[in-house]
């Protein structure tokens, strides 16, 4: 019997709560506002405590996030400096090797530049590099690739420069085929990665080294630029030879070059 009474009481409680909810729902806003104010006043301390805890947690999370961002920025900056230092060390090692192998460059400043773009097909054969007037580059300075002359500076901006390769159709350099023992002759760019020596009086050997002759103020001693890849008699004069020269390094694979900046050319 007691269990039945409890069940009836629970049902009655549900009915009363439902009626109370309906009354509050249908009551005027003025009355419900007073009820809300009374509820807020009665439970103001728990509500204020909960709001303070939430605000404190939010401030703490924001502070932690800002600290993590600051730490990440410093770590990225350190990583960038380490990468730059490593690149500078590699450049210094490369310059030291060049000076060790080429004693004629002891009086010259050497500037390492990265290759931005390369045009190696057709009559125009040239490179765009990331060094310019701000680094001491001037027109006609010689450019090295893998310790061989690959061209000269043909145009200079403040922070960039254009390199005219020895195979460019407008290139002309005085060179010496070292085994033939002849005097300097002109080597012209033929485009498409080749250069030619026309009307040579002596026949050089296949793969014979070809040196750029010394240029006062620009190049203190002769340096290699290419090798003979083909030699045939001139069509108009059988006593003369037409010689095809290929660069001594694979220009297409170059990621960086070295510009010879002599004191007199600055």
Legacy VTK file of the C-alpha trace (Angstrom):
# vtk DataFile Version 3.0
C-alpha trace
ASCII
DATASET POLYDATA
POINTS 266 float
0.000 0.000 0.000
2.929 2.356 0.822
4.492 1.714 -2.586
1.218 2.650 -4.252
1.027 5.896 -2.283
4.608 6.748 -3.367
3.718 6.153 -6.984
0.679 8.393 -6.662
2.798 11.070 -4.994
5.320 10.975 -7.810
2.576 11.377 -10.358
1.125 14.286 -8.456
4.561 15.884 -8.248
4.928 15.591 -12.007
1.497 17.160 -12.489
2.308 20.044 -10.162
5.623 20.688 -11.872
3.937 20.660 -15.261
1.318 23.119 -14.056
4.023 25.340 -12.563
5.895 25.366 -15.854
2.772 26.293 -17.779
2.009 29.070 -15.311
5.529 30.487 -15.706
5.301 30.190 -19.474
1.962 32.014 -19.618
2.737 34.525 -16.900
3.448 38.167 -17.854
7.055 39.151 -18.528
7.058 41.470 -15.504
6.358 38.580 -13.141
8.852 36.194 -14.790
11.477 38.957 -14.672
11.011 39.284 -10.935
11.275 35.511 -10.599
14.498 35.507 -12.637
15.873 38.332 -10.513
15.019 36.497 -7.333
16.691 33.339 -8.662
19.804 35.271 -9.632
19.922 36.992 -6.244
19.502 33.701 -4.393
22.225 31.918 -6.348
24.481 34.928 -7.055
27.517 33.490 -5.241
27.601 30.119 -7.088
26.993 31.875 -10.434
29.710 34.443 -9.755
32.126 31.708 -8.756
31.425 29.731 -11.935
31.892 32.827 -14.109
35.221 33.611 -12.438
36.465 30.057 -12.963
35.469 30.138 -16.648
37.087 33.542 -17.215
40.267 32.445 -15.432
40.500 29.294 -17.540
39.960 31.315 -20.721
42.703 33.825 -19.796
45.054 30.993 -18.930
44.409 29.233 -22.257
44.984 32.483 -24.187
48.217 33.144 -22.308
49.467 29.617 -22.962
48.602 29.933 -26.674
50.463 33.273 -26.973
53.490 31.804 -25.216
53.527 28.813 -27.546
53.308 31.103 -30.588
56.216 33.218 -29.315
58.328 30.124 -28.673
57.493 28.776 -32.150
58.510 32.071 -33.772
61.867 32.051 -31.979
62.466 28.415 -32.949
61.697 29.195 -36.607
64.035 32.210 -36.502
66.842 30.083 -35.051
66.260 27.404 -37.714
66.459 30.043 -40.476
69.705 31.457 -39.048
71.197 27.965 -38.823
70.305 27.252 -42.459
71.781 30.595 -43.565
74.975 29.933 -41.604
75.313 26.493 -43.174
74.895 27.969 -46.657
77.549 30.636 -45.948
79.945 27.947 -44.724
79.446 25.948 -47.914
80.113 29.057 -49.991
83.291 29.821 -48.054
84.497 26.248 -48.531
83.810 26.476 -52.282
85.673 29.798 -52.542
88.617 28.390 -50.604
88.856 25.465 -53.027
88.735 27.794 -56.040
91.528 29.972 -54.659
93.619 26.912 -53.817
93.329 25.557 -57.359
93.600 28.884 -59.170
96.535 30.929 -57.885
95.786 33.601 -60.485
92.655 34.564 -58.552
94.517 35.591 -55.409
94.090 39.281 -56.212
90.411 39.038 -57.050
87.264 39.108 -54.978
84.984 36.151 -55.629
81.220 36.511 -55.293
79.068 33.389 -55.154
75.615 33.754 -56.749
72.679 31.397 -57.057
71.199 30.689 -60.481
67.611 31.924 -60.716
66.821 30.906 -64.304
68.762 29.412 -67.208
68.143 29.724 -70.953
70.263 27.161 -72.798
68.381 26.580 -76.053
68.355 28.579 -79.262
70.718 31.467 -80.034
70.339 33.095 -76.591
72.237 31.193 -73.895
72.238 33.037 -70.579
71.696 32.805 -66.828
69.948 35.079 -64.366
71.701 35.220 -60.979
70.792 36.753 -57.607
73.766 39.128 -57.242
74.143 42.598 -58.726
75.616 46.074 -58.346
75.159 45.961 -54.567
77.630 43.044 -54.505
80.245 44.685 -56.725
79.183 43.114 -60.033
79.931 45.054 -63.225
79.653 44.468 -66.947
82.065 42.020 -68.628
83.272 40.390 -65.412
84.046 36.699 -65.906
81.821 34.044 -64.357
82.999 30.611 -63.195
81.121 27.344 -63.082
82.917 24.350 -61.576
86.255 26.203 -61.865
85.857 26.957 -65.577
84.865 30.144 -67.413
81.231 29.830 -68.493
80.511 33.424 -69.513
80.577 37.117 -68.647
78.234 39.583 -66.957
76.118 41.192 -69.684
73.564 43.198 -67.663
73.440 44.312 -64.034
70.637 45.413 -61.745
70.939 46.334 -58.070
70.382 42.788 -56.793
70.463 40.650 -59.951
72.581 40.215 -63.050
72.489 38.455 -66.404
75.296 36.138 -67.470
76.011 35.765 -71.184
77.331 32.249 -71.631
80.232 31.427 -73.956
77.714 29.598 -76.168
75.461 32.654 -76.640
75.325 33.776 -80.282
76.617 37.249 -79.308
79.584 35.941 -77.296
83.148 36.464 -78.525
86.255 35.600 -76.496
89.959 35.295 -77.251
90.962 31.723 -76.426
93.987 29.437 -76.622
93.854 25.736 -77.560
96.735 24.759 -75.290
98.104 21.721 -77.174
98.226 23.277 -80.613
100.716 25.931 -79.497
99.063 28.591 -81.617
98.389 32.208 -80.721
95.028 33.284 -79.259
92.094 32.935 -81.641
88.481 34.102 -81.459
85.821 31.775 -80.128
82.231 32.629 -81.029
79.012 31.423 -79.436
76.939 29.244 -81.763
73.836 28.801 -79.578
72.313 25.540 -78.327
75.130 24.983 -75.847
78.048 25.157 -78.332
80.812 27.544 -79.369
83.011 27.549 -82.454
86.537 28.590 -83.449
86.596 29.455 -87.150
89.539 29.481 -89.503
92.037 28.014 -87.053
95.469 27.483 -88.622
96.314 24.351 -86.627
94.241 21.261 -85.935
93.710 20.651 -82.220
93.209 17.216 -80.752
89.768 15.930 -79.848
88.791 16.952 -76.291
91.743 19.312 -76.155
91.353 21.975 -73.502
90.501 25.506 -74.609
91.556 28.385 -72.333
90.317 31.961 -72.164
93.359 34.180 -72.475
94.234 36.616 -69.679
92.399 39.944 -69.780
94.159 42.807 -67.913
92.016 43.973 -65.015
89.491 41.165 -65.483
91.398 37.878 -65.545
94.990 37.673 -64.333
95.836 34.336 -65.984
94.332 32.019 -68.638
91.566 29.718 -67.410
89.846 26.741 -68.979
86.482 27.352 -70.628
85.771 24.240 -72.732
87.045 21.309 -74.752
87.202 20.519 -78.443
84.298 18.234 -79.352
84.664 18.340 -83.161
87.236 19.520 -85.719
86.800 19.686 -89.494
88.362 21.552 -92.411
86.850 24.822 -93.474
84.570 24.569 -96.496
86.185 27.512 -98.266
89.826 26.998 -97.305
91.183 23.496 -96.803
94.192 24.886 -94.920
92.017 26.181 -92.100
89.966 24.376 -89.449
86.529 24.885 -87.929
86.488 23.746 -84.311
83.443 23.043 -82.153
83.876 23.696 -78.426
81.650 22.504 -75.592
81.696 24.076 -72.104
83.875 22.230 -69.629
80.991 21.893 -67.154
77.325 20.981 -67.410
75.799 24.450 -67.194
72.270 23.040 -66.979
73.150 21.384 -63.647
74.653 24.477 -62.017
72.865 25.725 -58.914
75.381 28.494 -58.257
78.210 30.317 -60.016
81.178 32.456 -58.960
81.800 35.943 -60.317
85.411 37.161 -60.519
85.403 40.714 -59.176
88.913 42.163 -59.551
89.926 45.364 -57.788
90.318 47.317 -61.026
86.872 46.371 -62.299
84.953 47.749 -59.318
LINES 1 267
266 0 1 2 3 4 5 6 7 8 9 10 11 12 13 14 15 16 17 18 19 20 21 22 23 24 25 26 27 28 29 30 31 32 33 34 35 36 37 38 39 40 41 42 43 44 45 46 47 48 49 50 51 52 53 54 55 56 57 58 59 60 61 62 63 64 65 66 67 68 69 70 71 72 73 74 75 76 77 78 79 80 81 82 83 84 85 86 87 88 89 90 91 92 93 94 95 96 97 98 99 100 101 102 103 104 105 106 107 108 109 110 111 112 113 114 115 116 117 118 119 120 121 122 123 124 125 126 127 128 129 130 131 132 133 134 135 136 137 138 139 140 141 142 143 144 145 146 147 148 149 150 151 152 153 154 155 156 157 158 159 160 161 162 163 164 165 166 167 168 169 170 171 172 173 174 175 176 177 178 179 180 181 182 183 184 185 186 187 188 189 190 191 192 193 194 195 196 197 198 199 200 201 202 203 204 205 206 207 208 209 210 211 212 213 214 215 216 217 218 219 220 221 222 223 224 225 226 227 228 229 230 231 232 233 234 235 236 237 238 239 240 241 242 243 244 245 246 247 248 249 250 251 252 253 254 255 256 257 258 259 260 261 262 263 264 265
